[in-house]
Amino acid sequence: MKKRQKSISKTITTVLMVSMMVLTISLPTGASPSSAISDNEKVGVLVLAHGSTSESWCTSVRNAVADPNLDYPVEIGFLEMVDNETIPDAVDKLDEHGVTKIIAVPLFISSSSGHIDEIRYILGLIDEAPEEGLVQVNTDAEIVMTGAMDDHSFIAKIIADRAAELTQDAENETVVIALHGSTSDELYGWIESSASLADKAKLILRHSMGVNIEEVTYGFINVDGSSEELAGYEISKGVGSVSESSHPIVIPVFVCEGYYTNTKIPHLLEDVDYSYPEEGSRALIPHSNVGDWIEIMVAKELSYPKISIYDDGTLETISLDDLEACLCGICAYRSSLEAFSYEDVWDGIPQRSDVSIISAHPSDGHEATFLYILGDLNDDYEVDAPEGTGETYLTPENYAYRFIQKSTGDSVDVSISDDVFYDRMYDLRTKAKLGTASAEEKLAFQLLKSMMQEKMTYGPSDELFDVTLSTSDALIIASGWDFISVPYELDDASIDSVFSDVDYDVLLYYNTASGMWEQGDVDFTELEPLKAYWIKNSQGYAQLVSSEKLEPEVPAVPATITLHEGWNAIGYSDTTDLLSAEMTLQSMDDSYSLIKGPYNSTDMTYGYVGHNGETGVISGNHVGTDAFEMAPYNGYWVLVTQETTLYGF
């Protein structure tokens, strides 16, 4: 059976083939760090928030908590002011799910907030109540609590994004981040984390976003005014001082918009000229980094997934602890974990002697990790770096890897998604390698590198990778809408049989004669060769129809189909070769004018438009039918000018 290939734009070697499709798929959740738990452990996630009498404030929290890509029961527990959604209420709901471990994530700005000890007491993590009236949870589940947001780099990036929207003359502007603070000694903790947060935001603005801001500093709404040392941190004094020599851009750092962001801060600064975000951008929520931060904090509390591989019949496991935990090593490890999760390619767990790896990255960290996985079989490892790249000059294109099953030639191409990389990170790396980076540029590179490393270590796989499957024994159903066909009469062509292992929303066929869409299991119950079908896969990753579901009917007459004037959805009937549309559609002669396909599920476009009677490349993706190649299992649109018959092979 010929492979149905789907390629990504970021490949190890670029090959232009008319028949190839672009497909971005994500890993089934089993290989993500966020889902690596022991068999007898059932995890639940408890997101902790302060609470408010404002329904819009609470709704913002609920929306943010719905964003993370987590495979566990998730509940929100409000510390106060929200009836029926208290922390004990949330824990009771998690208990109803039968969880044995609860990971509590405080959606609070600072670990120095006095509310943190209140929460720790409620969760039973400390014995002494910091105040009266707190009710502890009642659960047998183990509870662990992560840190608050503090100076996390993802939070610094939110601040940088908010500030960049307001800058007009960056070199004469200073960002002042405004935080809640405290009137007690807790303020010292706020000061420490806020200073670090401001430094990170400055590095991101200057060296990743290209905003050469004069400075980034911070101030608090609540301070101990009786202390001369601490009074200087009061937000109005800080902004007033900045305004003497620079234009202040004030960025509130609160979880959600509310009284402090919309009333208190503007009131405190009413006598100062400053820039301030519009409503909707005056808090950390909404921003995708909040959900990303929750994902990371949860993943850090879970055991890390291991790679399984057979070596001479012995099942071996490889853990990240066995390897150097540098960025390159982690990228190699996670990409291997990703590739090996596609069991249909490897017939289960890979055999070490049957695996070869081609890497586009020349680093020692990649090589050491891949060779460890391969059992130091050097002949099965190859570096094929893009032209112009090397140890000094790297680009995101270097983060692409091909994993090959040698016995079949089937492969999984894994590349790191563009969204994982931070702007200018590799320009800074090159300057550091050449010895031309300033001290601040070196700090910026290390910060961006650490941010990428944290994503790669703990991020969900479907947010990290673009994947191409090339397999000889399966029909690949891309994520989203896919346009597919079967190449011959099937032994069991029933929809229920063919797609028994596929979780899909709907299957459609366009009937040109009637001008109507027909739905599978409603208007038709079997798949026919030479017809193309639209299938909606909402799983977020590719699904496979194995060769066992695609056995041909024997004996069988080659397929034929009557096509009608207008656009017809057709399939391809060869199983071994890629053939031109000119050859494939020769039975139609001059009864058609155009053919479109294959369909690109990633950006929802068609790869090429073939023009009957033309030759070669016409312009862009418009080609003659001699250059338009058709491939097994793909669907195509053909524009028929008069009723005709298409004969299969």
C-alpha positions in Angstrom: 0.0 0.0 0.0 1.5 3.3 -1.0 2.1 5.9 1.7 -0.2 8.8 2.1 2.3 11.5 2.9 1.5 14.8 4.6 4.3 17.2 5.1 5.0 20.3 7.2 6.7 23.5 6.0 9.5 22.9 8.5 11.2 19.7 7.3 14.7 18.3 7.5 15.2 18.5 3.7 12.7 20.5 1.6 11.2 18.5 -1.2 8.6 20.2 -3.5 6.0 17.6 -4.5 2.6 18.5 -5.9 1.1 15.6 -4.1 2.1 16.5 -0.6 -0.2 18.1 1.9 0.6 20.2 4.9 -0.5 18.8 8.2 0.0 20.0 11.7 -1.1 17.4 14.3 -0.6 17.1 18.0 0.3 14.3 20.2 -2.4 12.2 21.9 -2.1 13.3 25.5 -0.4 10.2 26.7 3.0 11.5 26.0 2.7 14.9 27.7 4.4 15.5 31.0 1.1 16.8 32.2 -0.4 13.3 31.9 2.5 11.2 33.3 1.1 9.7 36.5 1.3 6.4 38.1 -1.4 3.8 37.5 -2.9 4.0 40.9 -2.8 7.8 41.2 -5.7 10.0 40.0 -4.9 13.7 39.8 -7.2 16.6 40.2 -6.4 20.3 39.8 -7.6 23.0 42.2 -7.1 26.5 41.0 -7.3 29.0 43.9 -8.5 32.6 43.5 -9.3 35.3 45.9 -12.9 35.9 44.9 -15.0 39.0 44.4 -18.5 40.3 44.6 -18.2 41.3 41.0 -19.6 38.6 38.7 -17.4 39.8 35.8 -14.3 39.4 38.0 -15.2 35.8 38.8 -16.2 35.0 35.2 -12.8 36.2 34.1 -11.2 33.7 36.4 -13.5 30.9 35.2 -12.6 31.7 31.6 -8.9 31.7 32.3 -9.1 28.4 34.2 -11.0 26.8 31.2 -8.1 27.7 28.9 -5.3 25.4 30.1 -4.7 22.1 28.3 -5.2 19.7 31.2 -6.4 16.1 31.2 -7.7 16.1 34.8 -10.7 17.3 36.6 -10.3 21.0 37.3 -12.2 23.0 39.9 -11.9 26.6 41.1 -12.0 27.4 44.8 -12.6 31.0 45.8 -11.1 32.1 49.1 -14.0 34.4 49.9 -17.1 36.3 48.6 -18.3 33.6 46.3 -21.0 31.3 47.6 -21.0 27.6 46.6 -17.6 27.9 45.0 -15.4 27.9 48.1 -12.2 26.0 48.5 -13.9 23.2 50.5 -16.7 23.1 47.9 -14.1 22.6 45.1 -12.3 19.9 47.0 -15.6 18.0 47.6 -16.2 18.1 43.8 -12.7 16.7 43.1 -13.4 14.0 45.7 -16.5 13.1 43.7 -14.2 12.4 40.7 -12.2 9.9 42.9 -9.0 11.8 42.8 -6.1 10.7 45.0 -3.9 13.7 44.5 -4.9 17.4 44.3 -2.5 19.9 42.8 -3.5 23.3 44.2 -2.4 26.3 42.1 -2.8 29.7 43.7 -3.9 32.3 41.1 -2.3 35.0 43.2 0.3 37.6 42.3 2.7 37.0 45.2 3.6 34.1 47.5 4.1 36.8 50.1 0.4 37.6 50.2 -1.1 37.1 53.6 -3.8 35.1 51.9 -1.4 32.3 51.0 -1.2 31.1 54.6 -4.9 31.3 54.9 -5.2 28.9 51.9 -2.5 26.6 53.3 -4.5 26.3 56.5 -7.7 25.6 54.7 -6.0 22.9 52.7 -4.6 21.3 55.9 -1.0 22.1 54.9 -0.3 24.0 58.1 -1.9 23.5 61.6 -2.1 27.0 63.0 -5.0 29.1 61.6 -3.7 32.7 60.7 -7.2 34.0 61.5 -10.5 32.9 62.9 -13.4 31.5 60.8 -11.5 29.5 58.3 -12.9 26.1 57.5 -10.6 23.3 56.5 -11.2 20.8 53.7 -12.2 17.2 54.4 -10.5 14.8 52.0 -8.3 11.7 52.0 -6.5 12.9 48.8 -2.9 14.1 49.0 -2.7 17.9 48.5 0.3 19.7 47.2 0.4 23.4 46.5 2.5 25.2 44.0 3.9 28.7 44.3 2.1 31.9 43.2 2.9 33.9 40.1 5.7 35.9 41.7 8.4 36.7 39.1 7.6 33.9 36.6 8.9 34.8 33.2 5.5 34.1 31.6 4.0 36.9 33.8 6.8 39.2 32.8 5.9 38.5 29.1 2.3 39.6 29.8 3.6 42.9 31.3 5.9 43.4 28.3 3.0 42.8 25.9 0.8 45.3 27.8 3.5 47.9 27.8 4.5 47.5 24.1 0.9 48.4 23.2 1.3 51.8 24.8 4.9 52.8 23.8 5.3 55.8 21.5 8.8 57.1 22.3 10.3 54.1 24.1 13.7 55.6 24.9 12.0 58.4 26.8 9.4 56.2 28.5 9.5 54.2 31.7 7.2 51.3 32.6 6.0 51.3 36.2 4.3 48.1 37.2 1.6 48.7 39.9 1.0 45.9 42.4 -1.2 45.4 45.5 1.6 45.2 48.1 1.2 45.0 51.8 1.2 47.2 54.9 3.1 44.5 56.9 6.6 43.0 56.7 5.2 40.9 53.8 6.1 43.8 51.6 9.7 42.8 51.6 8.7 39.6 49.7 6.7 41.6 47.3 9.7 43.9 46.7 12.0 41.0 45.9 9.7 39.3 43.4 8.6 42.6 41.8 12.1 43.8 41.3 12.9 40.5 39.5 9.7 40.8 37.5 10.5 44.3 36.4 14.0 43.2 35.3 12.6 40.4 33.2 10.0 42.6 31.6 12.7 45.0 30.6 14.9 42.3 29.0 11.9 41.0 27.1 10.9 44.5 25.9 14.4 45.5 24.8 15.8 42.4 23.4 12.9 40.2 22.2 10.3 42.7 21.3 12.7 45.5 20.0 11.2 48.1 22.3 14.1 50.1 23.7 12.4 51.2 26.9 14.3 53.6 29.1 13.5 51.6 32.3 11.1 49.3 34.0 10.4 49.8 37.7 7.6 49.0 40.2 5.4 50.4 43.0 2.7 49.3 45.4 -0.8 50.6 46.3 -0.5 49.3 49.9 2.7 50.1 51.9 3.5 51.0 55.4 3.5 54.8 55.2 5.0 55.1 58.7 8.2 53.5 57.5 10.4 55.9 55.7 12.2 53.0 54.0 9.0 51.5 52.6 7.0 54.7 51.9 9.1 55.3 48.8 7.6 52.2 47.2 4.1 53.8 47.2 2.9 53.9 43.6 2.0 57.6 43.4 5.4 58.6 44.6 7.1 56.2 42.2 5.2 57.4 39.2 5.6 61.0 40.2 9.4 60.5 40.5 9.6 58.9 37.1 7.5 61.6 35.5 10.2 64.2 36.4 12.5 62.8 33.7 10.6 60.2 31.7 7.0 59.5 30.6 5.5 56.8 32.8 3.6 53.9 31.4 1.7 52.3 34.3 0.9 48.6 34.0 -1.4 47.1 36.7 -0.4 43.6 37.8 -3.6 42.1 39.2 -5.3 38.8 38.3 -8.4 40.5 37.0 -9.7 43.9 36.3 -11.7 45.4 39.2 -11.8 48.2 41.8 -8.0 48.5 42.0 -7.3 48.6 38.3 -10.3 50.8 37.2 -10.7 53.1 40.2 -8.0 53.0 42.9 -4.9 53.3 40.7 -6.4 56.1 38.5 -7.4 57.9 41.6 -3.9 57.7 43.2 -2.4 59.0 40.0 -4.9 61.7 39.1 -2.3 64.5 39.4 0.3 62.7 37.1 0.6 62.6 33.3 0.9 58.9 32.4 -0.2 56.2 29.9 -2.5 53.5 31.1 -4.0 50.4 29.3 -7.6 50.5 28.0 -10.2 48.5 29.8 -9.8 44.9 28.9 -6.0 45.1 29.1 -5.6 46.3 32.7 -4.9 42.9 34.3 -3.1 39.6 33.6 -6.4 38.0 32.5 -7.2 37.8 29.7 -3.8 36.5 28.3 -2.9 33.1 27.1 0.2 33.1 29.3 -2.0 32.7 32.4 -3.3 29.4 31.1 0.3 28.4 30.1 1.5 29.2 33.6 -1.2 27.0 35.2 -0.2 24.1 32.8 3.5 24.5 33.8 2.8 24.7 37.5 0.7 21.5 37.4 3.2 19.6 35.2 6.0 20.4 37.7 4.2 18.4 40.4 3.8 15.3 38.3 6.2 12.4 37.5 7.9 12.8 34.1 7.1 10.4 31.3 9.6 7.8 30.2 10.6 6.5 26.8 10.0 2.8 26.3 12.1 0.9 23.7 12.9 -2.7 23.1 16.5 -3.8 22.9 17.0 -7.4 21.8 13.6 -8.4 23.2 14.2 -6.6 26.5 11.9 -3.7 27.3 14.0 -0.7 28.5 12.8 2.6 29.8 14.7 5.9 29.5 14.0 8.8 31.8 15.0 12.4 31.5 17.1 11.9 34.7 19.3 9.7 32.6 20.3 12.6 30.3 21.7 16.0 30.4 18.8 18.4 31.1 20.0 21.2 28.8 17.6 22.8 26.3 19.0 20.7 23.4 18.7 17.4 25.4 15.2 18.2 26.4 14.2 19.0 22.8 15.7 15.7 21.7 14.0 13.8 24.5 10.5 15.3 24.1 10.6 14.9 20.3 11.5 11.2 20.7 8.7 10.8 23.2 6.4 12.5 20.7 7.5 10.3 17.8 7.3 7.0 19.6 3.8 7.7 20.8 2.4 7.0 17.3 2.2 3.2 17.9 0.7 2.5 14.5 4.0 3.6 12.9 6.1 1.4 15.2 3.7 -1.5 15.5 3.5 -0.8 19.3 6.8 0.0 21.1 9.8 0.7 18.9 12.6 -1.8 18.5 15.9 -0.1 19.1 17.7 -1.9 16.2 14.8 -0.9 13.8 15.0 2.9 14.5 17.1 5.5 12.8 17.1 9.3 13.5 17.9 12.2 11.3 18.4 15.5 13.2 18.6 19.0 11.7 20.4 20.2 14.9 24.2 19.8 15.1 24.5 20.2 18.9 26.3 17.8 21.2 23.2 17.8 23.5 21.0 16.5 20.7 23.6 14.0 19.6 24.2 12.6 23.2 20.4 12.2 23.8 19.6 10.6 20.5 22.6 8.2 20.7 21.6 7.3 24.2 18.1 6.4 23.0 19.6 4.5 20.1 22.0 2.5 22.3 25.0 4.3 20.9 24.4 2.9 17.4 26.1 5.7 15.6 25.2 4.3 12.1 21.5 5.0 12.9 22.1 8.7 13.7 22.6 11.4 11.1 22.8 15.2 11.3 21.3 17.0 8.3 21.4 20.7 9.2 19.8 23.3 6.9 22.2 25.1 4.6 23.9 28.1 6.3 23.4 26.8 9.9 25.8 25.3 12.3 27.1 25.5 15.9 27.3 29.3 15.7 24.4 30.1 13.5 21.2 28.3 14.5 17.6 29.0 13.6 14.2 27.4 14.5 14.6 25.3 11.3 17.3 23.3 13.1 14.7 21.9 15.5 13.4 19.3 13.1 13.8 15.5 13.5 12.9 12.4 11.5 12.4 9.1 13.2 12.4 6.2 10.7 11.3 2.5 11.1 14.1 0.9 9.0 12.2 -2.3 8.2 9.3 -0.5 6.6 10.5 3.0 5.8 7.6 4.5 7.7 8.6 7.7 9.5 7.5 10.4 11.9 8.8 13.9 11.3 8.7 16.1 14.4 9.5 19.8 14.4 9.1 22.3 17.2 6.3 24.7 16.5 7.1 28.3 15.7 5.2 29.6 18.7 7.7 27.9 21.1 10.5 30.2 20.0 10.9 33.7 21.3 11.6 36.6 18.9 15.3 37.4 18.5 16.5 34.6 20.7 18.7 33.2 18.1 20.1 36.6 17.0 21.2 37.0 20.6 22.6 33.5 20.7 24.7 34.2 17.6 26.0 37.4 19.1 26.9 35.6 22.3 28.7 32.9 20.3 30.7 35.5 18.4 31.6 37.4 21.5 29.8 40.6 20.4 26.9 40.5 22.9 26.7 43.0 25.6 26.2 41.9 29.2 22.5 42.8 29.1 22.1 40.9 25.8 23.7 37.8 27.4 21.2 38.1 30.2 18.3 38.5 27.7 19.4 35.4 25.8 19.7 33.3 29.0 16.2 34.5 30.0 14.6 33.6 26.6 16.4 30.3 26.6 15.1 29.4 30.1 11.6 30.4 29.0 11.8 28.1 26.0 13.4 25.3 28.1 10.5 25.5 30.6 8.0 25.3 27.8 9.8 22.3 26.2 10.1 20.5 29.6 6.6 20.9 30.9 4.4 22.2 28.1 1.6 20.0 26.6 2.9 18.3 23.5 0.1 19.5 21.3 1.3 23.1 21.9 4.9 22.2 21.2 5.2 20.1 18.0 4.2 19.9 14.3 4.2 16.3 13.2 4.2 14.5 9.8 3.3 10.9 9.6 4.4 8.8 6.6 3.1 5.3 7.0 2.5 2.5 4.5 -0.3 0.7 6.4 -2.7 3.4 7.5 -5.1 6.1 6.3 -4.3 9.3 8.2 -7.2 11.4 9.3 -5.9 14.9 9.9 -7.0 17.1 12.8 -9.9 19.3 11.7 -11.6 18.8 8.4 -9.8 16.3 6.1 -10.6 15.3 2.5 -10.1 11.6 2.0 -10.8 8.6 -0.3 -10.4 4.9 -0.4 -8.5 3.4 -3.5 -10.6 0.3 -4.2 -13.6 -1.7 -3.2 -13.2 -2.6 0.5 -13.9 -6.1 1.9 -16.0 -4.4 4.5 -16.8 -0.9 3.3 -19.3 0.0 6.0 -18.6 3.3 7.7 -18.9 1.6 11.1 -16.2 -0.8 10.3 -13.7 1.5 8.6 -13.9 4.2 11.2 -14.5 2.0 14.3 -11.3 3.2 15.9 -11.7 6.9 14.8 -13.5 9.5 17.0 -15.0 11.9 14.4 -17.9 14.4 14.3 -19.3 14.0 10.9 -18.7 12.4 7.5 -20.0 14.1 4.3 -20.1 13.5 0.6 -21.1 16.1 -2.0 -23.6 14.7 -4.6 -23.1 16.9 -7.7 -26.1 15.4 -9.5 -28.5 16.6 -6.7 -26.4 19.5 -5.5 -26.8 18.3 -2.0 -24.5 17.2 0.8 -25.0 13.7 2.0 -24.2 12.6 5.6 -22.6 9.3 6.5 -24.8 6.8 8.4 -27.8 8.9 7.3 -27.7 9.1 3.5 -25.1 6.5 2.9 -23.6 3.7 5.0 -20.6 2.5 2.9 -17.5 4.1 1.4 -17.0 3.8 -2.4 -13.8 4.1 -4.4 -13.4 7.2 -6.7 -15.6 9.2 -4.3 -14.0 11.7 -1.9 -15.4 12.4 1.6 -15.0 15.2 4.1 -14.5 14.0 7.6 -14.4 16.2 10.7 -11.8 15.1 13.3 -12.0 17.3 16.4 -9.5 15.5 18.6 -6.6 17.9 18.1 -4.4 15.2 16.6 -4.3 12.9 13.7 -6.1 9.6 13.9 -5.3 6.4 11.9 -7.3 3.9 10.0 -5.2 0.7 10.1 -4.5 -1.5 7.1 -6.8 -4.2 8.7 -9.7 -1.9 8.1 -8.7 -1.3 4.5 -8.5 -4.9 3.1 -9.6 -5.0 -0.6 -12.5 -7.0 -1.8 -11.3 -10.0 -3.8 -12.2 -10.5 -6.6 -13.4 -7.0 -7.6 -13.8 -5.1 -10.9 -11.9 -1.8 -11.1 -14.1 1.1 -10.0 -16.0 3.5 -12.3 -18.0 6.6 -11.5 -20.2 8.9 -13.4 -19.3 12.5 -13.0 -21.7 15.4 -13.6 -21.3 19.0 -14.8 -19.9 21.1 -12.0 -17.6 20.4 -9.1 -17.2 16.7 -8.2 -15.5 15.2 -5.2 -13.3 12.4 -6.5 -10.8 9.9 -5.0 -7.6 8.3 -6.3 -7.6 4.6 -7.2 -3.9 3.7 -7.2 -2.4 2.3 -4.1 1.3 2.2 -5.0 2.3 5.2 -7.1 1.9 8.9 -7.3 0.6 9.7 -10.8 -0.2 12.9 -12.7 -3.7 14.1 -13.0 -3.2 14.0 -16.8 -2.6 10.2 -16.6 -5.1 9.5 -13.8 -8.0 11.4 -15.5 -7.2 10.4 -19.1 -10.6 8.6 -19.4 -12.3 12.0 -19.0 -10.3 13.5 -21.8 -11.4 17.1 -22.3 -14.6 16.8 -20.2 -13.0 18.7 -17.2 -11.1 21.9 -16.9 -9.7 22.1 -13.4 -8.6 19.9 -10.5 -8.0 21.1 -6.9 -6.2 19.4 -4.1 -4.9 18.0 -1.9 -6.6 19.7 1.0 -4.3 21.3 3.6 -6.0 20.7 7.0 -3.7 23.1 8.8 -4.5 26.4 7.0 -7.6 25.1 5.3 -6.4 25.6 1.7 -5.8 23.5 -1.3 -2.3 22.6 -2.3 -2.5 23.1 -6.1 -4.9 23.9 -8.9 -4.4 21.8 -12.1 -5.4 23.2 -15.5 -6.4 20.6 -18.1 -4.5 21.1 -21.3 -1.7 23.2 -19.7 1.8 21.9 -18.8 4.4 22.7 -16.2 4.2 25.4 -13.5 1.9 28.2 -14.6 2.0 30.6 -11.6 2.2 30.1 -7.9 0.2 26.9 -7.1 -1.4 26.8 -10.5 0.1 24.0 -12.7 -0.7 21.9 -15.7 -2.2 18.5 -15.2 1.1 16.9 -16.2 2.6 18.4 -13.1 -0.3 17.9 -10.8 0.4 14.6 -8.9 -2.3 12.6 -7.2 -1.7 10.4 -4.2 -3.5 7.5 -2.5 -6.2 8.3 0.1 -6.4 12.0 -0.8 -9.6 13.7 -2.0 -9.8 16.1 -4.9 -12.3 18.5 -6.5 -12.6 18.2 -10.3 -14.6 20.7 -12.4 -16.5 18.7 -15.0 -17.7 20.6 -18.1 -19.9 17.8 -19.4 -21.2 14.5 -18.0 -18.4 11.9 -18.2 -17.1 8.6 -16.7 -14.0 8.3 -14.6 -12.4 4.9 -14.7 -10.1 3.7 -11.9 -7.1 1.5 -12.2 
